[in-house]
Amino acid sequence: MLRPARPVLEIRKVLGSHRTLGHLQANALGMLTGMDWIDTAQAELKRRNLAAWLICDFRGNNPAAKRFLDFGDVILSRRVFLLVPSEGTPQLLVHEIERGSLLDLPFDIHSYSDRQSLVEELGRLLPPAEVALEYSPMNDNPYVSHVDAGTVELLRSLGVTPVSSADLLQVFSTWSDEQVTMHLAAAKHVLAAKDRAFAFIAEQVRAGRVLSETAVQKVITDYFGEHDLIYHHLPTVAFGPHAGNPHYAPQAGADSTLQTGDVILIDLWAKLPPARAPYADITWMGSHGAPSAEFEALFQLVVSARDLAVEAIQTAYREGRHPEGREIDRITRDFIAAEGYAEAFKHRTGHSLGTRFVHGDAVHLDDFETCDTRRLVPGIGITIEPGVYFDTFGVRSEINLLLEEAGPRVTTDRQRELVII
């Protein structure tokens, strides 16, 4: 169970060690463990030829600050800056009235009092060079854009060239061997829950019973409960026109009942109980009765787009490069657009898989809603889920991939034929 967030800045100082570069373990709250995160960050800064990483925070407005530092029971109510240089000891800048409360930190601690001294101290600490921070040019990637425009202006006035920390942060989102094992277990469970749901639909149809979307949804959540699985909101079961809504959420009393000829879309996700366990997330399609020729053709189009995305990642890895998330989205999107369905593809191609939520903090396959230039580096789990949506029905196919050194590994089954009820 997640504990409630503190109302003010809570920055995590984390202790311990990690296995290998980019493969950090997580504690019971899903936080990183190990001051070795500093070593990892500095190695990545050197690899990217960046002078430093500046973590800025004011009363908890930067999630990266919460992730990496902890001042214990001390509550900081003023601006705080942690400069992690590519080499040497990190430099912490806090307000003078709060400095005396900070003990036993592995940083050189500096303080400021008024606005002028804050600017002077930052000017003294910051190198006139490229410095990573939680910033996205033109806000192209809002998932990593947490430093306000005024702070960016201030840093530039001091000779700093801000660059995004987006790819730097990704080294802390890669999975350990244990997390891979937990993801694979979750993948088996969501596939089994999907099978139970479709078997239940077939049973009810054979018996001539009225079947609602929420009744099928309950079959899935009952399976999750039986196996002690975690899910942060209810799975999607969509019949007929409801499948044309990419984020449809059935509600008892307002949901549909299955009719002959209906498209059936089931989207479900779950994870094992440990906070560090990653999600698995799939979407499966079926039909009550023989599918229409249009539905069958669009299903095959979506499946082809899905497999094209996998192939594009495989090709990039064979070429010795890690493609950007936007690149794979663009390839998939252009394929669907070439068939005349550009307007029907209403969302990104995929997202990273998280531990707290099914949508993770790492790279997304997105050149549509955002422009995600983060790279698909080894150790990250993602979904691939192209879809097309209309007023009368929708089609989506979703699989999970683990990015390994040798290339992408599909960790869930690939649906190639519709489930006919």
Secondary structure, DSSP 8 states (H G I E B T S, - for coil): ------SSB--EE--S--SBTTB--B-TTS-B--THHHHHHHHHHHHTT-SEEEEEESTT--HHHHHHEE-TT--B-S-EEEEEESSS--EEEEEHHHHTT--S-SSEEEEE-SHHHHHHHHHHHS-SSEEEES--GGGS-GGG--S-HHHHHHHHHTT-EEEE-HHHHHTTS---HHHHHHHHHHHHHHHHHHHHHHHHHHHHHHTT---BHHHHHHHHHHHHHHTT-B-SS--EEEEGGGGGSTT----TTTS-B--TT-EEEEEEEEB-SSTT---EEEEEEEESSS--HHHHHHHHHHHHHHHHHHHHHHHHHHTT---BHHHHHHHHHHHHHHTT-GGG--S-SB-BB-SSSSB-SS--B-SSSS----B--TT-EEEE--EEE-SS-EEE-BEEEEEETTEEEE-S----S-EE-
